[in-house]
Amino acid sequence: MPEYRVREGKRHGAFGQHGPGDVVTLTEVEASGFLDKLERVEGALPVPAFDPVVEREEIASEPATSTEVKVQAERVDWTQVKGVSTEISNALHYMRLDSKEALLIYFMENGISALTDIPGVGMKRARDIIAWAEKG
């Protein structure tokens, strides 16, 4: 997977946890919404475009904490929610909120303000995302 360096004077991550010079590993799709903050590390091989077919993955952990839930779930296309851009969708996936179940658990543990910390997500959009996820 390609590596990207956080640009000088910028911060990256759902909570700004990566500072200038930090190197993060992201797919090209994940990084595409953050190229104003990130620069690709030289020598990294390009990643082939992913197939937009719904991916399935199992998220397993020891006793379930946070969004690490043992669940067989479809990877959600968050852009189906009204007002959710590709950048917001990428941020949700970067936070490992790949399923409706993972998002609802994250919301229950951290509150709605954790979603409003994502750039472009205000209170109304956060409520819309949660309501859409609750539809099952």
C-alpha positions as CSV (number, residue, x, y, z in Angstrom):
1,M,0.0,0.0,0.0
2,P,1.4,3.5,-0.8
3,E,2.8,5.7,1.9
4,Y,2.1,9.4,2.2
5,R,3.9,12.1,4.2
6,V,2.0,14.9,5.9
7,R,2.9,18.2,4.4
8,E,4.7,20.9,6.3
9,G,2.2,23.0,8.3
10,K,-0.6,20.5,7.9
11,R,-2.2,17.9,10.2
12,H,-4.0,14.7,9.2
13,G,-6.2,12.1,10.7
14,A,-9.7,12.0,12.1
15,F,-8.5,13.9,15.2
16,G,-5.4,15.6,13.6
17,Q,-3.2,13.0,15.2
18,H,-0.6,13.0,12.4
19,G,1.7,16.1,12.1
20,P,4.1,17.4,9.5
21,G,6.6,14.7,8.4
22,D,4.5,11.8,9.7
23,V,4.1,9.0,7.2
24,V,0.8,7.2,6.9
25,T,-0.2,4.2,4.8
26,L,-3.4,4.7,2.7
27,T,-4.8,3.4,-0.6
28,E,-4.9,5.9,-3.4
29,V,-8.7,6.1,-3.0
30,E,-8.3,6.9,0.7
31,A,-5.6,9.5,0.0
32,S,-7.5,11.1,-2.9
33,G,-9.5,13.4,-0.6
34,F,-6.5,14.5,1.3
35,L,-3.8,15.4,-1.3
36,D,-3.8,19.0,-0.1
37,K,-2.3,17.7,3.2
38,L,-0.4,14.6,2.0
39,E,2.4,13.9,-0.5
40,R,3.2,10.5,-1.8
41,V,6.5,9.1,-0.6
42,E,8.9,8.6,-3.5
43,G,9.5,5.0,-4.6
44,A,6.1,3.7,-3.6
45,L,4.5,1.6,-6.2
46,P,1.1,2.6,-7.6
47,V,-1.9,0.7,-6.3
48,P,-4.3,-0.6,-8.9
49,A,-7.8,0.9,-8.8
50,F,-10.1,-1.1,-6.7
51,D,-13.1,-2.9,-8.1
52,P,-16.2,-0.9,-7.0
53,V,-18.0,-4.2,-6.2
54,V,-19.1,-4.3,-2.6
55,E,-16.3,-5.7,-0.6
56,R,-16.9,-8.0,2.4
57,E,-14.5,-8.1,5.3
58,E,-14.5,-9.5,8.8
59,I,-13.5,-7.3,11.6
60,A,-12.4,-9.4,14.5
61,S,-11.0,-8.5,17.8
62,E,-10.8,-9.6,21.4
63,P,-13.7,-8.5,23.5
64,A,-15.5,-6.0,21.3
65,T,-14.4,-2.4,22.0
66,S,-15.0,0.7,20.0
67,T,-15.6,0.0,16.3
68,E,-13.6,-3.3,16.4
69,V,-16.6,-5.5,16.4
70,K,-16.7,-9.1,15.3
71,V,-19.1,-8.8,12.4
72,Q,-19.5,-10.0,8.8
73,A,-20.6,-6.8,7.1
74,E,-20.7,-5.2,3.7
75,R,-18.5,-2.2,3.1
76,V,-20.9,0.7,3.0
77,D,-21.0,3.3,0.3
78,W,-21.5,6.4,2.5
79,T,-22.1,8.6,-0.5
80,Q,-25.6,7.1,-0.7
81,V,-26.5,9.4,2.3
82,K,-27.8,12.7,1.1
83,G,-25.0,15.3,1.4
84,V,-22.1,12.9,2.0
85,S,-19.3,13.6,-0.4
86,T,-16.5,11.2,-1.5
87,E,-14.2,13.0,0.9
88,I,-16.5,12.4,3.9
89,S,-17.0,8.8,2.8
90,N,-13.2,8.3,2.6
91,A,-12.8,9.8,6.1
92,L,-15.4,7.4,7.5
93,H,-13.7,4.5,5.9
94,Y,-10.3,5.8,7.1
95,M,-11.8,5.7,10.6
96,R,-12.6,2.0,9.9
97,L,-16.4,2.8,9.9
98,D,-16.9,0.4,7.0
99,S,-20.3,-0.8,8.0
100,K,-23.5,0.6,9.4
101,E,-23.0,-1.5,12.6
102,A,-19.5,-0.1,13.1
103,L,-20.7,3.5,12.7
104,L,-23.6,2.9,15.2
105,I,-21.3,1.4,17.8
106,Y,-18.8,4.3,17.3
107,F,-21.7,6.8,17.7
108,M,-23.0,5.0,20.9
109,E,-19.5,5.0,22.4
110,N,-18.3,8.5,21.4
111,G,-21.5,10.6,20.8
112,I,-22.5,12.6,17.8
113,S,-19.8,15.2,18.3
114,A,-17.2,12.6,17.2
115,L,-18.8,12.6,13.8
116,T,-19.0,16.4,13.6
117,D,-15.2,16.5,14.1
118,I,-14.9,15.2,10.5
119,P,-14.5,18.2,8.1
120,G,-17.7,18.8,6.3
121,V,-19.9,17.0,8.8
122,G,-22.2,19.3,10.8
123,M,-24.8,18.3,13.3
124,K,-27.5,17.8,10.6
125,R,-25.3,15.7,8.3
126,A,-24.2,13.6,11.3
127,R,-27.9,13.0,12.2
128,D,-28.6,12.1,8.6
129,I,-25.7,9.6,8.5
130,I,-26.9,8.0,11.8
131,A,-30.5,7.8,10.7
132,W,-29.5,6.2,7.4
133,A,-27.3,3.6,9.3
134,E,-30.2,2.8,11.7
135,K,-32.5,1.9,8.8
136,G,-30.5,-1.4,8.7
